[in-house]
Amino acid sequence: MYFEKAGPENTEETLKIAKEEALKRGIKSIVAASTVGDTGIKAAKMLKGTGIKLVVVTHNTGFGKEGSQQFDPQIKKEIEDLGGVVFTGTMVTRGLGAAIKGKMSFSYEELVANTLRILGRGMKVCAEITAMASDAGLVPFTDLIAVGGTGRGADTAVVIKANSSNNFFDLKIKEVLAKPKEF
């Protein structure tokens, strides 16, 4: 599916595509990015009872404001009550690289992030959250579906072979299921 424009208006359709493709292909895990919880709770409700493991990946604490977590704690509880897992960890293409860039105007992490963004911001997010969930041991190193977005909501879904961040270049985006044409 190619959406004309990026944005949260594509969330329901993107999640529906991810669910249908996971069921059709026998994929057992979906990782989904969610900043404040809106996309995460929609995914958890949609996947309830399917047998598909949902890992919702949030921004790291301090991403927007020092010491502050953007993800709604009540939504986290709801997702967990529906059987999902909410993971907050260091963002693979940000973390220490953001601190270095702030002092030296360049980081290798930012180079990788910007390179991935030429395919779309959601594509960068899909690769990043897959590595993060892999690092945490929350998903197997097999094919899974990753769901990301451009800003808020979800507009990108891919079938991706998972791997950890120390093997980031061994991640394999095997198929694009949904993405915006304009981003």
C-alpha positions as CSV (number, residue, x, y, z in Angstrom):
1,M,0.0,0.0,0.0
2,Y,1.3,3.4,-0.9
3,F,-0.3,6.3,0.9
4,E,-0.4,9.6,-0.9
5,K,0.8,11.5,2.2
6,A,2.4,10.6,5.5
7,G,0.6,11.0,8.7
8,P,-1.7,9.7,11.5
9,E,-4.7,9.3,9.2
10,N,-3.0,6.2,7.8
11,T,-2.6,4.5,11.2
12,E,-5.7,2.2,11.2
13,E,-5.0,1.0,7.6
14,T,-1.3,0.4,8.4
15,L,-2.1,-1.6,11.5
16,K,-4.7,-3.6,9.6
17,I,-2.2,-4.4,6.9
18,A,0.4,-5.5,9.5
19,K,-2.1,-7.7,11.3
20,E,-3.4,-9.3,8.1
21,E,0.1,-10.0,6.7
22,A,1.4,-11.4,10.0
23,L,-1.6,-13.8,10.2
24,K,-1.2,-14.8,6.5
25,R,2.5,-15.4,6.7
26,G,2.6,-17.0,10.2
27,I,4.7,-14.1,11.6
28,K,4.5,-14.2,15.4
29,S,5.8,-10.8,16.4
30,I,5.0,-7.2,15.5
31,V,7.0,-4.2,16.9
32,A,5.3,-0.8,16.7
33,A,6.6,2.6,17.5
34,S,4.4,4.8,19.8
35,T,5.4,8.2,21.2
36,V,2.6,8.9,23.7
37,G,0.6,5.6,23.4
38,D,-2.1,6.2,20.8
39,T,-0.6,3.9,18.1
40,G,0.3,1.3,20.7
41,I,-3.2,1.0,22.2
42,K,-4.7,0.8,18.7
43,A,-2.3,-2.0,17.8
44,A,-2.9,-3.8,21.1
45,K,-6.7,-3.8,20.7
46,M,-6.4,-4.9,17.1
47,L,-4.0,-7.8,17.9
48,K,-5.9,-9.0,21.0
49,G,-6.6,-12.7,20.7
50,T,-4.5,-13.3,17.5
51,G,-1.6,-15.0,19.2
52,I,0.7,-12.3,17.7
53,K,3.2,-10.8,20.2
54,L,3.1,-7.0,20.2
55,V,6.1,-5.0,21.4
56,V,5.4,-1.3,21.6
57,V,8.6,0.8,21.5
58,T,8.6,4.3,23.0
59,H,10.9,7.2,22.9
60,N,13.6,7.1,25.6
61,T,13.0,9.0,28.8
62,G,14.3,12.6,28.4
63,F,13.7,12.6,24.6
64,G,11.6,15.7,24.7
65,K,12.3,17.1,28.2
66,E,15.0,16.1,30.6
67,G,13.8,13.4,33.0
68,S,10.3,13.2,31.3
69,Q,8.6,10.3,29.7
70,Q,6.2,11.1,26.9
71,F,4.4,7.7,26.9
72,D,1.1,7.8,28.9
73,P,1.4,5.5,31.9
74,Q,-2.3,4.6,31.9
75,I,-2.1,3.6,28.2
76,K,1.0,1.5,29.1
77,K,-1.1,-0.4,31.6
78,E,-3.9,-0.9,29.1
79,I,-1.5,-2.3,26.5
80,E,0.0,-4.7,29.1
81,D,-3.5,-5.7,30.2
82,L,-4.3,-6.6,26.5
83,G,-1.1,-8.8,26.4
84,G,1.3,-6.3,24.8
85,V,4.8,-5.4,26.0
86,V,5.9,-1.7,26.3
87,F,9.6,-1.2,25.9
88,T,11.5,2.1,26.6
89,G,15.2,2.0,25.8
90,T,18.0,4.0,24.2
91,M,17.2,4.8,20.6
92,V,19.7,3.1,18.3
93,T,20.3,6.1,16.0
94,R,20.1,8.8,18.7
95,G,21.5,7.9,22.1
96,L,25.1,8.8,22.7
97,G,25.4,10.1,19.1
98,A,23.0,13.0,19.9
99,A,25.3,14.1,22.8
100,I,28.3,13.9,20.5
101,K,26.6,15.8,17.7
102,G,25.6,18.5,20.3
103,K,29.2,19.0,21.1
104,M,30.9,18.3,17.8
105,S,28.3,18.9,15.1
106,F,28.5,15.3,13.7
107,S,27.9,11.7,14.8
108,Y,27.9,8.4,12.9
109,E,24.5,7.6,14.4
110,E,23.0,10.7,12.8
111,L,24.6,9.7,9.4
112,V,22.9,6.3,9.6
113,A,19.6,7.9,10.6
114,N,19.7,10.4,7.8
115,T,20.6,7.8,5.3
116,L,17.6,5.7,6.3
117,R,15.3,8.7,6.2
118,I,15.8,9.0,2.4
119,L,13.5,6.0,2.3
120,G,11.1,7.7,4.6
121,R,11.1,8.6,8.3
122,G,8.9,5.5,9.0
123,M,11.5,3.2,7.4
124,K,14.2,4.6,9.8
125,V,11.8,4.0,12.7
126,C,11.1,0.4,11.6
127,A,14.8,-0.5,11.5
128,E,15.5,1.3,14.8
129,I,12.7,-0.2,16.9
130,T,13.4,-3.7,15.5
131,A,17.0,-3.4,16.7
132,M,15.9,-2.0,20.1
133,A,13.4,-4.8,20.7
134,S,16.1,-7.3,19.6
135,D,18.6,-5.8,22.0
136,A,16.1,-6.2,24.9
137,G,15.5,-9.9,24.0
138,L,11.8,-9.2,23.3
139,V,11.7,-10.6,19.8
140,P,13.4,-13.5,18.1
141,F,16.0,-12.9,15.4
142,T,13.6,-14.0,12.7
143,D,11.2,-12.3,10.3
144,L,8.7,-9.9,12.0
145,I,6.7,-6.9,11.1
146,A,7.7,-3.5,12.2
147,V,5.4,-0.5,12.2
148,G,6.6,3.1,12.3
149,G,5.5,6.5,11.2
150,T,6.3,10.0,10.1
151,G,5.8,12.1,13.3
152,R,2.6,10.9,14.9
153,G,0.6,7.7,14.0
154,A,1.7,4.9,11.7
155,D,2.2,5.0,8.0
156,T,4.9,2.5,7.4
157,A,5.0,-1.3,7.8
158,V,7.7,-3.7,6.7
159,V,8.6,-7.4,7.0
160,I,12.1,-7.3,8.5
161,K,14.6,-9.9,9.7
162,A,15.4,-8.8,13.2
163,N,18.9,-8.4,14.6
164,S,20.5,-6.5,17.5
165,S,22.0,-3.0,17.3
166,N,25.6,-4.3,17.3
167,N,24.7,-6.1,14.1
168,F,22.5,-3.2,12.8
169,F,23.7,-3.7,9.2
170,D,22.5,-7.3,9.3
171,L,18.9,-6.2,9.7
172,K,17.1,-7.0,6.4
173,I,14.0,-5.1,5.3
174,K,12.6,-7.9,3.2
175,E,9.3,-6.3,2.0
176,V,7.6,-3.0,2.3
177,L,3.9,-3.5,3.2
178,A,2.9,0.1,3.5
179,K,4.6,3.5,3.2
180,P,3.8,7.1,2.2
181,K,4.8,8.4,-1.2
182,E,5.3,11.9,0.3
183,F,7.1,12.3,3.6
